[in-house]
Amino acid sequence: MPPSSVRTFLEAVIDYAGLFPPAQLGMSAAVARFAEYHKGEECWLLGRFVVPVARLEEFEDAAAPHLAAAADEAEREKGRGRAKVAPQLRPWRVSVLGGTEHEDDAERILRFNSRHATGQRVDVVVDAVETKADAVEAIERATFAYRDLGAHLFVELPLDGRDPRPLIDAACACGVRAKVRTGGVTPDAFPSAAELARFIVACAEAKLPFKATAGLHHAVRGEYPLTYAPDAARDTMFGFLNVFLAAAFAHDGLRVDEVEQLLEARDPADLAFDADGAVWRTHRLTPIDLARARREGVTSFGSCSFEEPVEELRRLGLL
């Protein structure tokens, strides 16, 4: 069993993006894996299935047999007089990557959710939308278009050397969440630790929740292959524990330079969890602090692999 602080900090942390590079699975394969993870031992780590809006109906078709099997199991449990709510019987949560036609995308998502909210059971629901914006007006337009969905809107903001605070302030004013890209399959896709630290601290100061995506397969910062190809180039990648703890400590008042140092920490022993919380150097967070950081700070990270982050947590003795 993981320390309770780990469970508090990493509940539903991995948004499964198996459709995207470097895994880039086909729809049927990605959905089948998500179904297995959803009912597996480590299902508590699993968040949403990430799908482009253009492939939403394709996802729906691929998911149908898995959802039907879960519904059949629910009926069998009901017939046996057991009101069990097993992980695989909970609704699947989906995050949709929107395009440029926000109004059309919102209507498409509304129709999808309506098809899966009949009767007393909801088997799958789009409860998050992700889009990009590099200007205040773009954030406002997306907010208006998706206002009636009842879903969290994550707006991906650029890390391009500009002060991130004006766009972060705009996201706060619109009541939406932020998203940050932390890597990719080429070295130039990775922001510097200094850029990411400025973004994290600005979000913490504004109390703006954000999610991270790309380049976070590994728990701790280090040099890793950028893809799964045998001859893949290697480069330094952020660790998801570094990013999440940086956000949590930023909420506790850690300075930008200290956040940058935490993002660059490579020794797993420096990122410690115990029954009383988490520790980095002389700084400590209680379980209450960790829960607040997940609620008000960093919400999840997108990864094309679920198994890789889980295995790394096992190797670190955190599962």
C-alpha positions in Angstrom: 0.0 0.0 0.0 1.3 3.5 -0.8 1.7 6.0 1.9 -1.6 7.9 2.4 0.1 11.1 1.4 0.9 9.6 -2.0 -2.7 8.5 -2.5 -3.8 12.0 -1.6 -1.4 13.6 -4.0 -1.7 11.3 -7.0 -5.4 10.4 -7.1 -6.6 10.4 -10.7 -3.4 12.1 -11.8 -2.7 10.4 -15.2 -4.9 11.5 -18.1 -4.4 8.7 -20.6 -3.3 10.0 -24.0 -2.5 6.8 -25.8 -3.6 8.2 -29.2 -0.8 10.7 -29.2 3.0 10.4 -29.8 5.2 8.7 -29.0 2.8 5.8 -28.4 0.3 6.9 -31.1 -1.9 3.8 -30.7 -5.0 3.1 -32.8 -8.3 4.0 -31.3 -9.4 0.4 -30.5 -6.0 -0.4 -28.9 -6.0 2.8 -26.8 -9.6 2.3 -25.6 -9.0 -1.4 -24.7 -6.0 -0.4 -22.6 -8.0 2.4 -20.9 -10.7 -0.2 -20.1 -8.1 -2.5 -18.5 -6.5 0.3 -16.5 -9.9 1.5 -15.3 -10.5 -1.8 -13.6 -6.9 -2.6 -12.6 -5.2 -2.5 -9.2 -3.8 1.0 -9.9 -7.0 2.4 -11.3 -7.0 5.2 -8.6 -4.1 6.8 -10.5 -6.2 7.0 -13.7 -7.9 10.2 -14.8 -9.5 10.9 -18.1 -9.2 9.5 -21.7 -7.8 12.2 -24.0 -9.3 12.4 -27.5 -9.4 15.0 -30.3 -12.9 16.3 -30.9 -12.7 15.1 -34.5 -12.4 11.5 -33.2 -15.1 11.7 -30.6 -17.5 9.4 -32.4 -14.7 7.0 -33.3 -14.0 6.8 -29.6 -17.7 6.3 -28.8 -17.8 3.3 -31.2 -14.7 1.7 -29.8 -15.8 2.2 -26.2 -19.3 0.8 -26.7 -18.5 -2.9 -26.1 -16.3 -2.2 -23.0 -19.1 0.0 -21.5 -21.7 -2.6 -22.3 -19.6 -5.2 -20.5 -19.3 -2.9 -17.5 -23.1 -2.3 -17.5 -23.8 -6.1 -17.7 -21.5 -6.6 -14.6 -23.4 -3.9 -12.8 -26.7 -5.7 -13.5 -25.3 -9.0 -12.3 -24.1 -7.4 -9.0 -27.5 -5.8 -8.6 -29.2 -9.1 -9.1 -27.0 -10.7 -6.4 -28.2 -8.0 -4.1 -24.8 -6.3 -3.9 -24.6 -2.5 -4.4 -20.9 -2.7 -5.3 -19.4 0.3 -7.0 -16.3 -1.2 -8.5 -13.8 1.0 -10.3 -14.8 -0.4 -13.7 -18.5 0.5 -13.0 -17.8 4.2 -12.5 -18.3 6.4 -15.5 -15.4 6.9 -17.9 -14.2 10.5 -17.9 -13.1 12.0 -21.1 -11.1 15.1 -22.0 -11.7 16.5 -25.5 -9.0 18.4 -27.4 -11.0 21.1 -29.2 -10.2 22.6 -32.5 -10.6 26.2 -33.8 -14.4 26.1 -34.3 -15.3 26.3 -30.6 -19.1 26.6 -31.1 -19.3 23.5 -33.4 -17.1 21.6 -31.0 -19.2 22.5 -28.0 -22.4 21.3 -29.8 -20.7 18.0 -30.7 -19.7 17.4 -27.1 -23.2 18.3 -25.9 -24.7 15.7 -28.2 -22.2 13.1 -27.1 -23.0 13.7 -23.4 -26.7 13.7 -24.1 -26.4 10.2 -25.7 -24.7 8.9 -22.6 -26.9 10.5 -19.8 -30.1 8.6 -20.4 -32.0 6.9 -17.6 -30.3 6.6 -14.2 -26.8 5.7 -15.4 -24.1 7.7 -17.0 -21.5 5.4 -18.5 -19.1 8.0 -20.0 -18.9 11.8 -19.9 -16.8 14.5 -21.4 -16.1 16.6 -18.3 -13.1 18.5 -19.6 -12.2 20.4 -22.8 -8.7 21.5 -23.8 -7.9 24.2 -26.2 -5.0 26.7 -27.0 -4.9 30.4 -26.6 -2.1 32.9 -26.9 -4.1 36.1 -26.3 -6.7 37.4 -23.9 -9.3 37.6 -26.6 -8.8 33.9 -27.5 -9.3 32.9 -23.9 -12.5 34.9 -23.7 -13.9 33.5 -27.0 -13.3 29.9 -25.9 -14.8 30.5 -22.5 -18.0 31.9 -24.1 -18.3 29.0 -26.5 -18.0 26.3 -23.9 -19.9 28.1 -21.2 -22.9 25.7 -21.2 -21.0 22.4 -21.2 -20.7 21.9 -17.5 -17.1 20.8 -18.2 -13.7 22.2 -17.0 -12.1 24.2 -19.7 -8.3 24.0 -19.8 -6.6 26.7 -22.0 -3.0 25.8 -23.1 -0.9 28.9 -22.6 2.5 29.4 -24.4 5.8 29.3 -22.7 7.6 31.6 -25.2 9.6 33.9 -23.0 6.7 36.3 -22.4 5.5 37.1 -18.9 2.8 34.5 -18.3 0.9 36.5 -15.8 -1.4 38.5 -18.2 -2.8 35.3 -19.8 -3.0 33.6 -16.4 -4.9 36.6 -15.0 -7.3 36.4 -18.0 -7.9 32.7 -17.4 -8.7 33.5 -13.8 -11.1 36.3 -14.8 -12.9 33.9 -17.1 -13.1 31.1 -14.5 -11.2 28.6 -16.6 -8.1 26.5 -16.0 -4.6 26.6 -17.6 -2.6 24.0 -19.4 1.1 23.9 -19.9 3.2 21.9 -22.4 6.3 20.4 -20.7 7.9 18.5 -23.5 7.4 16.5 -26.7 9.3 14.1 -29.0 12.0 16.6 -30.0 14.5 18.5 -27.7 13.1 21.9 -28.8 9.7 21.0 -27.4 10.9 21.3 -23.8 10.7 24.6 -22.0 13.5 25.6 -19.7 13.2 24.9 -16.0 13.2 28.7 -15.5 10.2 29.2 -17.9 8.2 26.4 -16.2 9.1 27.7 -12.7 7.8 31.2 -13.6 4.5 29.7 -15.0 4.0 27.5 -11.9 4.6 30.3 -9.4 2.4 32.7 -11.4 -0.4 30.1 -11.3 0.1 29.5 -7.6 -0.1 33.3 -6.9 -3.3 33.5 -8.9 -4.7 30.3 -7.4 -5.2 29.0 -10.9 -5.4 25.3 -11.4 -3.5 23.9 -14.3 -2.7 20.6 -16.0 0.6 19.6 -17.7 1.1 17.6 -20.9 3.8 15.9 -22.9 7.2 14.7 -21.8 6.1 13.5 -18.3 6.4 9.7 -18.6 9.0 9.6 -15.9 8.7 10.3 -12.2 12.0 12.1 -11.7 14.0 14.5 -13.9 16.7 12.8 -15.9 18.0 12.0 -19.4 15.7 9.6 -21.2 14.8 8.5 -24.8 12.4 10.9 -26.4 10.4 8.2 -28.2 10.1 4.4 -28.1 12.2 3.9 -31.2 15.4 1.7 -30.7 17.6 4.5 -32.0 15.6 7.4 -30.3 17.5 10.5 -29.4 17.9 11.2 -25.7 17.4 14.4 -23.8 16.7 15.8 -20.3 13.0 15.5 -19.4 11.0 16.8 -16.5 9.7 14.3 -13.9 6.1 14.4 -13.0 6.9 14.3 -9.3 9.1 17.3 -9.7 6.4 19.2 -11.5 3.7 18.3 -9.1 5.7 18.9 -6.0 7.0 22.2 -7.4 3.4 23.3 -7.8 2.5 22.2 -4.3 5.4 23.9 -2.7 4.8 27.0 -4.8 1.3 27.2 -3.2 3.1 27.1 0.1 5.2 30.1 -0.8 8.3 28.6 -2.4 10.2 31.3 -4.4 10.7 31.1 -8.2 14.4 30.2 -7.9 13.6 27.4 -5.4 10.9 26.1 -7.7 13.4 26.0 -10.5 15.8 24.0 -8.4 13.1 21.5 -7.4 12.2 21.1 -11.1 15.8 20.3 -11.8 16.3 17.8 -8.9 17.4 14.4 -10.2 17.9 12.3 -7.0 14.7 10.5 -6.1 15.7 10.6 -2.5 15.2 14.4 -2.6 11.5 13.9 -3.3 10.3 12.1 -0.2 6.8 11.0 0.9 5.8 9.6 4.3 2.7 9.3 6.4 3.0 13.0 7.4 3.2 14.4 3.9 6.0 15.3 1.5 9.5 16.7 2.1 12.0 18.6 -0.1 15.1 19.9 1.6 13.9 21.8 4.7 10.4 22.3 3.3 7.4 20.0 4.3 3.8 19.7 3.1 1.1 18.1 5.1 -1.5 15.8 3.6 -3.9 18.8 3.8 -1.4 20.9 1.9 -1.1 18.2 -0.8 -4.9 17.9 -1.1 -5.1 21.7 -1.5 -2.4 21.7 -4.1 -4.2 19.2 -6.2 -7.5 21.1 -5.9 -6.1 24.6 -6.4 -2.8 23.9 -8.2 -1.9 21.1 -10.6 -4.8 18.8 -11.5 -3.3 16.1 -13.8 -0.8 15.3 -16.5 -1.4 13.9 -19.9 0.7 10.8 -20.8 0.6 8.5 -23.8 1.6 5.7 -21.4 -0.1 4.7 -18.1 2.1 1.8 -17.4 5.4 3.7 -17.6 4.6 6.2 -14.8 3.0 3.5 -12.7 6.1 1.3 -13.0 8.4 4.2 -12.1 6.3 4.8 -8.9 6.7 1.1 -8.1 10.4 1.2 -8.5 10.6 4.2 -6.2 8.6 2.3 -3.5 5.7 4.7 -3.7 3.1 2.0 -4.7 
